[in-house]
Amino acid sequence: MCGICGIVYTDPNQPVDERLLTAMTRIIQHRGPDDEGLYRAGGVGLGSRRLAIVGLGQDSHMPMASADGGLWIVYNGELYNHPELKRNLQSRGCRYRTASDTETYLHLYRQYGDTFLERARGMFALALWDAPRRRLILARDRLGIKPLYYYFDGKALRFGSEIKSILLDPEVPRGIDLEALNYFLAYFSAPEPLTMFQGIRQLGAGEMLIFQDGNITIRPFWNPKETIRPLTEVDEQDIQRELADRLKNVVREHLLSDVPVGAFLSGGIDSSILVALMHDHLGPGFKSFAIGFEGHRLFDETPYARTIARQFGTEHYEKRLAPRDLLTALEDITWQLDEPLADSSCLPVYFVSRLAAGHVKVVLSGDGGDEVFAGYRKYQAEYYRRFFAFLPESWQRFLSRTLVAGIPESRANVAMDFLRQIKKFFRGLDPDPFARHLKWGIHFEDEIRAPLLRDEVREAMAFDGPCRLRRDLFDEMPDWDDLNRMLWVDLRHTLAADMLRKVDRMSMLHSLEVRVPFLDHTLVEFGFSLPARLKLRGKTTKWILKQAFADCLPPEIIRRRKHGFDVPVGEWFKKELRDLINDVASPETVARRGLFNPRRVQEIIKDHQDGKRDYNNHLWILLSLELWQRRYLDCPPGSVPDRPCVRESP
């Protein structure tokens, strides 16, 4: 696992400034504290920071060159079918000089040209420089597990694992992208290819960028329309066995490492299955890590995590968080994210990563299981919606507009959270499956987002963009059932833009590699071939996954409700974080930024603190945006603020 960056000038006679390339590389040293490498030649510079996981010796140093020196590569990720590919390539005459999976990409490119990534199974972001052709290839894995950003101004292409490397070039301007802002308000983050910085783009999941002769070409190397074939006739027992076998093999491959591997353990179905399968391969004694919250049983999963840890004999570690922990880490989190990501679960991921990094270099995580096998409550809502399907469409829409008004919103306790979920359910009640999915997944709804934005800001953006983005994804697979189309939207949008981004940034900040077996692309393809009835059976989510592993997990884990990595910030904004939100969203600050209507912002804060509506997501969005602007937009070109000094909370 590594961090990569670089510059390629259109003019081959333009030298790359060694000081700039070194600074770009060292600003991401947290992604790879074990080694640093640079390559500079006519008009090109590549930088790498390495976290040594597979192939610990110096023969795995990057940038890595081919035997003839014609190809150079910097690479961030893991190639899980490396042993198989290596044997195949050696049988074709390729001679290896290292034990590293990085070298495999060089041989694959030599053998197969631009189709070389079609054979790779793993998580990766890479830059491959073909010197004789003066050709740069940037690529990102099929599911977007590892990040890659770039900026091109006609003179040079800059790229990096994190935006902060690109921002160190004084030629790169910085300003807010209003289209990205619109998506951020609706969904916590800006989706690919946008970022919150004007002109800086992120390469899409499963895409390859080719830069040659001053031109950029972007093409996909994964076509799920061709590789995913929905199954119509299935034998449930056979499917259960096949799913179990596939996941066992994927976990075995993901344990490929020359250093110990641990696990994030929430006690949910996904992480519990991974721990059970890790136990099959490693036996007892490997390390597991969990996070809880002081004084908030609704958000605390540690009892379930302990149940699994005891059953499989893990060496288990926990940390319990309080509001003071957020205050000590918030600036560090903002610095690492580079752009605002308004998912408050960055907080527990930050701390569980810091906890794990004190013991291991690699962990497995259950991310992706919900999006492939239908684990979220909004999918369960599809079951309850059937009880209202007999009503005329006008009645359903009437309920979604009026019934919700009288239901209070709060997460103060289990009963209030249940009412909040009922209100959210009715707010999204609609006969159209896409409309339901949109309403159950959006944060700043149109009727809230529109008056929040200043008129000139709203008019400068495509306001309906957030809806069109998800509609386009929903329509990509017209022959699938409604549930799988909903899952596809979340896999291609929410997972990459939010879930995977926060896990990558928070873990790599602590030099920790997180592997996600549920997102092996062959397992994803198999999962999406399964019909909806195998994923949502009645009101039971992840039905086929639970059936496949029912014999190895305790019944209370199989039966427990979906929890999620939630944080009680809604209550904190009324108490411990009250002063903070009042400061960053004060009328003076909001007016100075010129994006929002100060009066409307104050109404949102007051309604939340008075308990009229749960605006915890909305307030976290406003908080994240202002802290990001202070740390990044207020800096002059060519500079990135130093990482904040972080102290352990008492």
N, C-alpha and C positions, 0 to 999 in steps of 0.2 A: 504494500500500500504506500502511496506516495503523493506528493504534490508536484504539479508540472506547470511550466510557463514558458513563454518564448516570444520572439519577434521575428517576422520575416518581412524585409523591405522589398518593394517592387523593383528598386534599383539594386542590382547585385553589388555595385561598388560602394553602397552606403554601409559603413561599418556599424555593427551593433555596439553600443556603449557598454563596456564591461561593467562599469559601476552600476548602471541601470539594471542590467541583467542579473547581477549579483543581488541587488536590492529586491528585485521582483521575486527571486528565488528565496531569499532569507525571510521575507515577510510571511511566507507560508511554511516556515520551518517546523511548526507544530504538526503539520501533516506528515513529516518525515524527519525526525530528529537524529536518525542513525547515520545519514550520509548526505553529502551535497555534491552535485556535479554540474558543470557548464560545458557547452559546446558553442564555439563561435567560428564562423567562416564567412565568406563573402555574402553580406546581406542577410545573414540568418544567425539567430542565437536561440539555444534551447537550455532550459534550466530544470533541475530535478532535486527534490528533497525526498529521501527514502526512509520508509519505515520497514525494517527488515523482518519479513514473515516467512517467505519461502526462498531458500538459497541465501544463507546468512553471510557468505563470504564476499570478498571484494570482487569476485568474478561477476557479481550481479550489479556492479556499479552502473549508474546511468548519468548522462546519456550513454546509450549502448550503440555500438556500431556493428554493422555486418563485417564479415571477414575481409572484404575488399574495401571497406571504408566508404562505400557508396550510399549506404542507408544508415540513418541515425534515428533513434527512438527514445522518447520519454513516455513513461507509462504509469498510470495510477489504477490499481485494481488487482484482481485475481482471476486466473484462467483455470477453471476447475477441471476441464478436460485436457489439461496440459500433458499428463503422462500418456494418454491415448494419442494426442496429436504428435507428440515427440516421437513415439514409436513409428507412426505412419510416415512422418517426414524423414526420419532416418532410413526407412525402407526405400525412400525415393532418392536417397543419396545425400541428404542434408547432414552436415557434420556440425555437431554442437561443440561450442567452446566453453559454455557455462552450464550451471544447473538451474538457471533462472527461466521462468515462464516468459519473461520479456523477450528472450531470444527467439521464442517460438513465433512471435508476431513477425519478426524479420524474415524468417524462413517461409511463413505463410504468404507474405507479400511477394517474395521472390517466386514462389510456386504458382500462386493463383491471381496475382494482380489485384485489381480493385474488388474482387469478390472474396478476399482473404478473410474478412470478418464473419462471413456466413458460416464458417466452421468453428468459430470460437464460442464457447459457453462460459460465461462468467460475468463479472461486473468490471467495467473498465472505462477509462477515458485516456486517450492516447494521442500523441503527435508523432508522426513518422515523416522524416525529411528524406526525400529521394533527391540526392544531390545532383546526379548527372542530368536529371530532368528539371531541376529547380522546382520541385513540386512538394507541397506540404499537404499531408492528410491529417485531419482532425476527426476523431470518431468517439462516440459515446455509446455505452451498452444499450441493449434493446429496451430495457425498462427504465432507464434514466437513474440508475442507482448511484453512479458517480457523476459529478458535475464537470462541465467544461464551458467556459465563457470566451468571447472574442470581441474585438473591436477593429474595424477596418475603415480607414479614412482616405483610401486611394493611394497613400504612400506606404503604409505598412499594415500588416495584420498582427495584432497582439492577441495573445491567448493566455489562459490560466485556469487552474482548478478553482481559484477564487478570484473575485473581481478586484480585490485589493492589489493583486499583482499588476493588473492592467492600469489601475488608477495611478500607479507610481510613475508612469510615463507622462511628463508634463504636456505632451501633445494631445492627451486625451481630456476633452472638456467634461464637465459634470453638470448635469441639470436633471430635473425630474421628468420622466416620461409620463404624460397624462393618460395615455392608453393603459399603461401598466398600473397607474394609480387606480383607475376604474376597476380593473380586475382585482387588485389588492383589496379594495374596500369590499368587494363582493365575496372573495374567496380566501382571504388571508395572505395571498401571495400573487406575484405576477407569473403567468404561465409562459413556457417556452413559445416562441423564441425571445420574448420580451424580458427586460429587466427594468428595475425602477430608474436606471440611468439611461438617459437619452443616448442612443447609438451603440450601447453595449448590449450584445445579444448572447443568449445561451443556446448552445447546440441542442437540438431536440433528441429525445430518446430514440435510439436505433437509427441515428443519422450519421452520415459521413460528409465532411466538408473537404473539398479539394480546392487548393489555392495554387494557381499556376498562371504565369504571364499576367499578373495583376487582376485576375478574374476569380471569383468565388462560385463554385458549383456545389450545391447541397443535394444529396440523394439518400433515400432510405436504404438500409441493407437488410431490413426485416419486414416482410410483408405478411402480417397475420391473416389477411383475407385469404391468402393461399394456403397457409399452414394450419389454420384452425378450421376443422370440419365438424359442425354440430352433430352429435350422435342422436339418432331418433329412437332406435331400439337398443335398450341396455339391459343387462342382467345385473341387478343391484349388488349381488354377492360378488360377482366378478369385478365390478367397478370398485368395490371396497378393497378387495385384495390388490388390484392394480394400483390404486391410489396409495395404499400403504407401502407397497413395494417401491413405487416411484419415489416417494418422499424419503424412505429409508436410504435409497441409493443417492439421492441428492444430498442428504445430510452427511453421508459418508464422504462424498466428494468435497463438501464444504469444510470438513475437518482436516483437509490437506494443509499442513502447516509444520514448520520446524520450531514453533514455539507453542506453549500451552494455549488451549482454546477454552473460553468460558461461555456463559449464557446470560442474557437478560431474561429475568424470570418474573413475570407479573402474576402468574397463577391463572392466566387466561388459557383458553384452549390451545392457541397457537404456540405460545412459549412453552407450555406444559408438554405438548407433543414433541417439540424439539429436544427438551431435556430428556424425555423418555428415550428418544432415538439416540441421543448422544450417550446415554447410559449403556445402550446396547453395544456401542462401538468402543467406548472409553472405560466402562465400568464406573463405580462410584469414585468420589473424591474430586471431580472437576469443580470449578468454582461457578457460583451463580450469584446474581446481583438484583436487588429490588429496591424500590423507593416507596415511602409512605408519607402521610401528611399528619402533622400533630393536630389533634382536636377535630378532625373531619373524617369520621368513619365512612361517610358516603364516598370519599375519594381514595380510601386506603385499601389496597389489595394485598398488603403484606401477609395477612393470615393465610390466604390461598397460596401465595408463593412459598410459605413455610411448609404447607402440606406437601407440595410437590418436592421441595428440597429434602424433606424427611424421607419420602417414599423412595427417592432415587439416590439418596446419600450424597448430595452435593455439599461442598463447603460453601455455606450460604452467608452472604453479607447484605446488610440493609442500612439505609439511611432514612431518617424521618425529617421531612422538611417543614419549615415554618415561614411566615411572611418575611422574617429577617433574612432568610436565605435568598429569597428573590432579590431583595435590596442589595445584597452583597454581590450578586452575580449578574444583575441586569445590564450593567455597562459592558461586562465581558461578553455576554451573549450578543448584545447589539454590535459590538466590534466584530465578532466572528461572522455574523450573518451577512455583512456587507450591504445588504438591502433589507428592508423591513419584511419580516415574516411573522405575522400576528397570530401565531399558534402558541398559546400559553404553555402547552405541553413541552415546548423547548426547555422549560425549567426542569422538570424531572429528568428529561433526556440528558441535559447538561450534567446534573448531579449523579445520575446512575453511570454516566460515562466516566466522570471523574473518579467515582468509587471503583469501577472496574479497572480503570487504567492503573490503579495502584497495585494491581495483582496480576493482570494479564495484558497481552497486546491485541488479542482477538476475542470477539464474542459472536455468538449467533443470536439473531433476533427474529421474532415472529412477524415482522412487517410484511404486508402483502396478503396474508391469509384472509383478512376481511374482504379485500377487494376481489379476490379470486373465488372465494367460497361463500360470500354473502354473510358477513358477520355483524354488520352494523344494524342498529335499531331501525334505521330508515328503511332497510330491506324488510325487516319484520313488520313494519307498518303496512307493507303490501298485503299481508295476511289480514290485518284488521280492517283495511279499506274495503274488503269484500262485503263486510256487513253493511256498508253504505252504498254499494254499487247499484242496488235496486232503486235508489232515489233518482229523480230526474236531475239532469246536469245542473239546471238552474238552482235546485235545492242544495246540491253539493257545494256549489260555489257560494251560495248564501251562507252556509254553515262556516265555510273557510274564512268569510269576511266578518261575520257578526258574532258567532259563538265564542270566538277567542277573546273578544273584548272584555268579557266578564271574568276570565280566569286569571288569577295572579301568577306571577313568575318569580321563582326563587330557587336556589339550590341550598338553602339553609339546612334542610333535613330531607329525609327520604320521602316524606309525604309531599312536601313542596316541590321536590324534583319530579315526582310522579305527575303532579298537576302541570308542571312546566312542559313535560313531554306530551301530555294530552293536548295542551294548547298548540304545541308545535305540530302535532299530528293534524289537528283540524285546520291549522293555517295552511298546510300543504294539500288538503283534501281537494282533489280535482279528478275528473274522469279521464283526463289525458295522462298517460304514464310519464311522458317527458316532463309535463308541467309539475306533477307531483315530485319527481326526483329533483327538479330545479328548486322548488320551494323548500324542500326538506334539506337542501344542501347549501343554500345561499345564506350569507350572514347579514350584510347590509342589503335588505330587499330594495327593489326599485323605489317603492313609495317612501323609504327612509333615506336612501342614497341621493335621490334627486334634490330634495330640499336642503340636504346637507351641503352639497357642492355649490359654490358660487356660480352664478349664471354663466359667466364667461368661461369658467373652467369646464362646466358641463357641456357647453356648446362646442368646445374645442376637442372633445373626445367622442368616440362612437359609443354612446351611452348604453346601447343594447348589446355591446360586445360580449359581456359575460354570459348572456343568454345564448347568443349565437355560437360561442365557443363550444358550449356543452351540447347544443342542438346538433352541431356538425359532427361531434363525436358519437352522439346517439344514433345519427343517421348513417354512420360508417358501416354498420353491420345490420342492414335492414332485414335480413333473413333470420336473425336470432330472436329468441323470446324476449319479452320486455325486461325481465329481471337481468338477464345476461347483458343486455344493452345498457342498463343502468350501471352494472358492475364495470363494463368497459369504459364508460365515461369516467368513473372514479379511478380506475386503474391508469388511464391515459392522462387524466388531468390532475385530480387531487393528490394521488399517490406521489407522482413525480414532483409536482410543484410545492407540496407541503410536507407530507410524511417523510419522504426520502431525503428531502433537502435538510430538514431539521436534524435527522439522524446523522447524516454525513457531517454537517457543520459542527454539531455538538460533540460527536465522538472524535472527529479528527482534531478538534481544538485540544483534546487531551491525548492525542497520538494513539488513538484506539481504533482498530479496524472492526467494523460491524459487517457481518455477512448475513444475507437474507435468503435462506433456502427456499422459502415459498415463492420467490421471484426468479428462480431458475426458469429460463424462458420455455424449456420443454414442459415443465410442470404447469406453467401458466397456460400454454397451448392445450394441454390435456384438461385442465380445469375449465377452460372456456368451451370445451367440446361437450361438457356435461349439461343436460337440461335443467331448467329451473327447479323442477320437483325434487332433484337430488340435493339441492343446496338449501332451499326453503321448503320444509315439510311442515305444513300447518304453520304454527308460530315458532317452530324450532329452526334457528339459523344454523348454517354450517352442518346440515344434517349428515351429509355423506362423510364429512371429515370426522364428526363425532362417532359415527358408526364404525368407521375404519379403525379407530383407536380406542373404542369403548373398553376393550379388555385390559388395557394397560394403564388407564387413568382412573382415579377415584370418582365415584358417581357425583360427588358434590362439585367437581371441576367440570364434568360433562354437562351437568344441569345448570350451572350458574349463569346468570344473565351477563350479557356483554357489558363491560365496564368502560373500557377506554382509558387512555392515559390523561385523565382530566385533572385540572388544577382548580382549587376553590377561589379563583381570583374574583369571582362575582361578590363573594362576601368580603374579601380583602379590600375591594374598592370602596366598600361602605365603612371600613374601619382602618386597618393598618395602611392601606394604600390610598386612602382618601386624599391626603395632602399631595401625594405625588401626582395623581390624575388631575387634581384641581390646578396644579402648577403647569404641567405640560400642555394642558388643554384650556388654559386661561383665555379669556376674551382677547387680551393683548397679544398673546402668542399666536392664536389662531388668526387674528386680523393681520399680523405681520407676515405670516406665511402666505396668505392670500388664496388659499385653496377652499376653505370651508366658510359657511355662514356661522359666525361666532354665537349668535343667539340660539341657533339650532343645536350646536354642540353643547351649550349650557343646559338646554332642555333635556338632552339625552343623559347627561351626568346627573341632573337633579332627579329625573324619573327613576334612574337606577338606584340612586342612594335613598330615595323615598320608598322604594319597593314597588313602584307602579309597573315596572317591566324589567326583566333580566336583560340588561345591555352589556353583560360582561365581555362578550366577543367584540362588540362595537368599541368599547372603551379600550380594550387591549389593542385593537387596530389603531386607534388614535394615539395611544401611548407609544406603540412601536414606531409609528411613522415619525413622530416628533423627535424621539430619541435618535433615530437614524439620520434625520436631517441635521441635527446638532452635530453628530459625530462625523458625517461624511459630506453632506452638501455644503456645510459651512466651512469646509477646508479648502484651501487654495489648490489649483491644479498641481499635479505632481507630488502630492503629499498624502499620506495616510496616517491617522493618529496612532500613537503607540498603544499597544495592548494595555488595558487598565490593570493596575495592580490589584489582585484579588486576594482577600483574606478569608481564612476559614471562619465561618460564623461560630459563635460560642455554643 
